[in-house]
Amino acid sequence: MRSEPFFVISMLLLIFWAESFLLLHVASVLVHLLLLVAVLFFVGHLVRDTTTT
């Protein structure tokens, strides 16, 4: 079973966001943009058509 790129990227971005927000106590715009990008990649993974021709 192959890894879905959108899912892998979104999970990595979510992990980086959690580390920077919880461990470094950084509350900047950049950190929240990282969360937004992770959510967008995750939604893209969910709505993407997985049928192959």
N, C-alpha and C positions, 0 to 999 in steps of 0.2 A: 504494500500500500504506500503510495507516494504522499509526501507532505504537500499540503496546499500552501502556496506561497503567501496568499493573503492572510491565512490563519497564523502562520509562523511569524510573519512580520508584525501582525497586530499583537500577538502574545509577547514578543520581544519589546515592543514599544510600551505595552502596559507594564511590563516588569521594570523597564527603565524609568517610567513615570513614577511608579510606586517607590522605587529606591530613592529617586531624587526628592520626592515630596515627603516621604516619611523619615528617611535617614539623614538627609542634608537639611531638612526644614526649609526648603526653598519654595517660595510661592510666587513665582514669576510668570509672566505671560508665556514664556517659552515652554515651561513645564506643562501648562495647560494646553498649549498647542500640540504638544506631543501626545497628550491624552486624546485630543480631538482627532488627530491623524490615526491613532490606534483604533479608535471607535469606527472611523470611516473605513479602514482596511477590514475590520471585522464584519461590518455590514456588507461590504463588497464581497467578502467571502461567503456570506449567507445568501445573498441574492444572485450570485453568479451561477450561470447555467452550467451544470456539471456533465451534461450529456456529451458524448464524443461521437463523431461521425466516422 
